Amino acid sequence: MFAHLPTSLLQAGAIFLSIIIEALPFVLIGSLISGAIEVYITPDKVHQHLPQHKVLRIIFGTFIGFFFPSCECGIVPIVNRFLEKKVPSYTAIPFLATAPVINPIVLLATYTAFGNSWRFLALRALGAILVALVLGLLLAFVQKEPILKPHRKAVHDHDFSHLSPSAKLFQVFIQAIDEFFDTGRYLVFGCLFASLVQVYVPTRILLSLTTNPLTAILLMMTLAFLLSLCSEADAFIGASLLSSFGMAPVIAFLVIGPIIDVKNLLMMKNYFQTKAIIQFLFVSSMVVIAYALVLGGL
């Protein structure tokens, strides 16, 4: 059946299947846990435990994402709910930056994708934490303007509190299925792109790009934005491109992807003021570029 296909196409197909088979279990696990969070955890419960001091609230928002195993695909509506519940922007926005990166599912996927590497896991987490801290400090002590649109249409807020335990469990699976199929399509396109790059893009072109560290970093950040991969699977794409681009650009790809991508930008446009979005994009990008350049010089 496939005997008459070009060898390069067969090779690309094999690479595509190997990446997607390795990544799908993590997307499934993440979708199930995300469904449970949607049903059982509300922003009110988090708001009750906020510290009083601004710096402590920034740190709280930065690290609470460890307990929210959700990818970036659904993080913007959750952050919007936090803000509507009067959670300070300097707590909610750091959560937006780190939650899709430092949660256990993404960390485990990163560790596995890079051959059980603690180094890549730590570098990715550290990059997201730095972005979150810088954003939080700026929002707490420099930027005082509100970031939500003042007259935005209210979104439907699912309330599962009145459901029976069995009905809540059923809703967990409903939410998980929706997220799995919604994020799975982005994974498929990302895996396809990575496999085609490995087979059809001449190595000399990649090498010419990687000779300039800044160009390679900017290229990988742009790819992360355009591909809009789920953070539970993008590590497998990054790992497949490591030999072509090197460590620093791949780390930039892994850090910026869950923070800024097409999906997030479109969702943020629905909730946040344009000025706030531009500031978020600029600050996040500058921190990631600086971080990657430092890593490249080590």
C-alpha positions in Angstrom: 0.0 0.0 0.0 2.8 2.4 0.9 5.4 0.9 -1.3 5.1 3.5 -4.0 5.4 6.5 -1.6 8.7 8.4 -1.5 11.1 7.3 1.2 11.2 10.8 2.7 7.4 10.8 3.2 7.6 7.5 4.9 10.3 8.7 7.2 8.3 11.8 8.1 5.3 9.6 8.8 7.3 7.4 11.1 8.7 10.4 13.0 5.2 11.9 13.2 3.7 8.7 14.7 6.6 8.3 17.2 6.2 11.8 18.6 2.4 11.7 18.8 2.2 8.3 20.4 4.7 9.5 23.1 2.8 12.7 23.7 -0.9 11.6 23.7 -0.9 9.9 27.2 0.2 13.1 28.8 -2.5 15.1 27.0 -5.1 12.5 28.2 -3.9 12.6 31.8 -3.8 16.4 31.8 -7.3 16.6 30.3 -8.7 14.3 33.0 -7.1 16.3 35.8 -8.2 19.6 34.2 -11.8 18.3 34.1 -11.6 17.5 37.8 -10.4 21.0 38.6 -13.1 22.6 36.5 -15.8 20.7 38.5 -14.4 20.6 42.0 -12.2 23.7 42.4 -13.4 27.3 42.3 -11.5 30.6 42.4 -13.2 31.4 45.7 -11.4 28.6 47.4 -8.0 30.0 46.2 -9.0 33.6 47.1 -9.6 32.6 50.7 -6.0 31.6 51.2 -4.3 34.7 49.7 -1.5 36.2 51.8 -1.8 39.8 52.8 1.6 41.2 51.6 2.0 42.1 47.9 5.2 40.3 47.4 3.9 37.2 49.1 0.8 37.4 46.8 3.1 37.5 43.8 5.0 34.5 45.0 1.7 32.7 45.8 0.3 33.4 42.3 3.6 32.2 40.8 3.7 28.8 42.5 0.0 27.9 43.0 0.0 26.8 39.4 1.9 23.7 40.6 -1.5 22.5 42.0 -3.4 23.2 38.8 -2.5 20.6 36.2 -4.0 22.3 33.2 -2.5 23.4 30.0 -2.7 26.9 28.7 -5.7 26.1 26.5 -8.1 26.9 29.4 -6.0 29.0 31.7 -7.2 32.5 30.5 -10.9 32.0 31.4 -9.7 30.7 34.8 -7.6 33.8 35.3 -10.5 36.0 34.3 -12.6 34.4 37.0 -9.9 35.0 39.5 -9.8 38.7 38.5 -13.6 39.0 38.7 -13.4 37.5 42.2 -11.2 40.5 43.2 -7.9 38.5 43.1 -5.2 41.1 42.4 -3.8 41.2 38.9 -0.3 40.8 40.3 -1.4 37.5 41.7 -3.5 36.3 38.8 -1.2 37.2 35.9 1.9 35.3 37.4 -0.5 32.3 37.7 -1.3 32.7 34.0 2.4 32.6 33.2 3.4 29.6 35.3 0.4 27.3 35.6 0.8 25.8 32.2 4.5 25.1 32.8 5.2 24.2 36.4 2.3 21.9 37.0 3.2 18.2 37.6 1.8 16.9 34.3 3.9 19.3 32.2 7.0 18.8 34.3 6.7 15.0 33.9 6.2 15.4 30.2 9.2 17.6 29.9 11.3 15.2 32.0 10.3 12.3 29.8 10.6 14.0 26.4 14.2 14.9 27.0 15.3 11.5 28.0 14.6 11.8 31.8 16.5 15.0 32.0 16.2 17.0 35.2 18.2 19.8 33.6 15.6 20.7 30.9 12.8 20.3 33.5 14.5 22.8 35.9 15.5 25.3 33.1 11.9 25.4 31.7 10.3 25.8 35.2 12.9 28.5 36.1 12.2 30.5 32.9 8.4 30.6 33.5 9.0 31.6 37.2 11.2 34.5 36.2 8.6 35.7 33.7 5.9 35.4 36.3 7.9 37.3 39.0 8.7 40.2 36.6 5.1 40.5 35.5 3.9 40.4 39.1 6.3 43.0 40.3 5.5 45.4 37.5 1.7 45.0 38.1 2.1 45.4 41.8 4.4 48.4 41.9 4.4 50.1 38.5 1.2 49.4 36.5 -1.9 50.4 38.5 -4.5 50.5 35.7 -7.1 47.7 35.6 -6.5 45.0 32.9 -10.0 43.7 32.4 -12.3 45.2 29.9 -14.8 47.4 31.8 -17.9 46.5 29.8 -17.1 43.0 28.5 -19.9 40.6 28.0 -20.3 38.2 30.9 -19.2 34.7 30.1 -21.2 31.7 31.2 -19.9 30.4 34.5 -20.5 26.7 35.1 -21.7 25.9 38.6 -21.4 22.3 39.5 -22.0 22.7 43.2 -25.7 21.6 43.0 -24.9 18.3 41.3 -24.8 14.9 43.0 -21.4 13.2 43.4 -22.1 10.9 40.5 -23.2 13.8 38.3 -20.0 15.7 39.2 -17.9 12.7 38.2 -19.8 12.5 34.9 -19.1 16.2 34.3 -15.4 15.6 35.0 -15.3 13.2 32.0 -17.4 15.6 29.8 -15.0 18.4 30.5 -12.0 16.2 30.0 -13.3 14.9 26.6 -13.9 18.4 25.4 -10.4 19.5 26.3 -8.7 16.4 24.9 -10.2 16.8 21.5 -9.8 20.6 21.5 -6.1 20.4 22.3 -5.4 17.2 20.4 -5.8 19.0 17.0 -3.0 21.4 17.9 -0.8 18.5 18.9 -1.4 16.8 15.6 -0.4 19.9 13.6 2.6 20.4 15.8 3.8 16.9 15.4 3.3 17.0 11.7 5.3 20.3 11.4 8.2 18.9 13.5 8.4 15.7 11.5 8.4 17.6 8.2 11.1 20.0 9.4 13.4 17.1 10.3 13.0 15.4 6.9 12.5 18.2 4.4 14.3 21.3 5.8 18.0 21.2 4.7 20.4 21.0 7.7 22.4 23.8 6.2 19.5 26.2 6.5 19.0 25.3 10.2 22.7 25.6 10.9 22.8 29.1 9.2 20.0 30.2 11.6 21.6 28.7 14.7 24.9 30.5 14.0 23.3 33.6 15.4 21.9 32.8 18.9 19.4 35.7 18.9 18.0 34.7 15.5 17.6 31.1 16.5 15.9 32.1 19.8 13.5 34.5 18.0 12.7 31.8 15.4 11.8 29.2 18.0 9.7 31.7 19.9 7.8 32.5 16.7 7.3 28.9 16.0 5.9 28.4 19.6 3.5 31.2 19.0 2.3 30.0 15.6 2.1 26.3 16.4 0.1 27.0 19.7 0.9 23.6 21.1 -0.6 22.2 24.3 2.0 22.6 27.1 1.4 19.0 28.0 2.9 17.9 24.7 5.1 20.7 23.3 8.2 19.2 25.1 8.1 16.3 22.7 8.2 18.7 19.8 11.0 20.7 21.4 13.0 17.6 22.0 12.7 16.6 18.4 14.1 19.9 17.3 16.9 20.0 19.9 19.6 18.6 17.6 18.8 21.2 15.0 18.5 24.4 17.1 20.4 23.8 20.3 19.5 24.1 24.0 18.8 27.8 24.5 16.4 28.3 21.5 14.5 25.1 22.6 14.2 26.4 26.2 12.9 29.7 24.8 10.4 27.6 22.7 9.3 25.7 25.8 9.0 28.7 28.1 7.2 31.2 25.8 4.8 28.7 24.1 2.5 28.2 27.1 2.6 31.9 28.0 2.0 33.4 24.5 0.3 31.6 21.6 -2.5 32.2 19.2 -5.1 30.5 21.4 -4.2 32.6 24.4 -4.0 35.8 22.5 -7.5 35.3 21.1 -8.9 34.5 24.5 -7.1 37.4 26.2 -8.5 39.8 23.6 -12.0 38.8 24.8 -11.2 39.5 28.4 -8.3 42.0 28.7 -7.7 45.5 27.6 -5.5 45.9 24.5 -2.9 47.9 26.4 -2.6 45.2 29.1 -2.2 42.5 26.4 0.6 44.4 24.6 2.4 45.0 27.9 2.1 41.3 28.7 3.4 40.2 25.4 6.3 42.6 25.4 7.5 41.9 29.0 7.1 38.2 28.7 9.1 38.1 25.4 11.9 40.3 26.7 12.4 38.2 29.8 12.4 34.9 27.8 14.9 36.4 25.2 17.2 37.6 28.0 16.9 34.3 29.8 17.7 32.2 26.7 20.6 34.4 25.8 22.1 33.9 29.2 21.7 30.2 28.9 23.3 30.2 25.5 26.3 32.0 26.9 26.9 29.5 29.7 
